[in-house]
Amino acid sequence: MRYMEVETVSFTDALGNVRPVKELREIPSYETRIILNKNAGDFLDEVASRPEALGEGYEADSYLLWEANAVEIADAGFDLSMVRSVKVPQT
């Protein structure tokens, strides 16, 4: 649902095929509630379900962790094993 507000535009590929795509969506800013340590093999949905993070059953809300840590994840080359701490936003 968070992508419903993003405008759909036409993209023409190198072969001349026109495809509908979404424009870029600005990453919202979040206020950090807590910073948690993360092991190299942990996925963000596992971190989100920790009791001190979002809580059990909130794996689907791991997108909040992706968005709140987007700069750090991009700086690590999208290699989550290189991200050692995760900011958990206020919800």
Secondary structure by P-SEA (a helix, b strand, c coil): cccccbbbbbbbccccbbbbbbccccbbbbbbcbbbbbcccccaaaaaaccccccccccccaaaaaaaaaaaaaaaccccccccbbbbccc
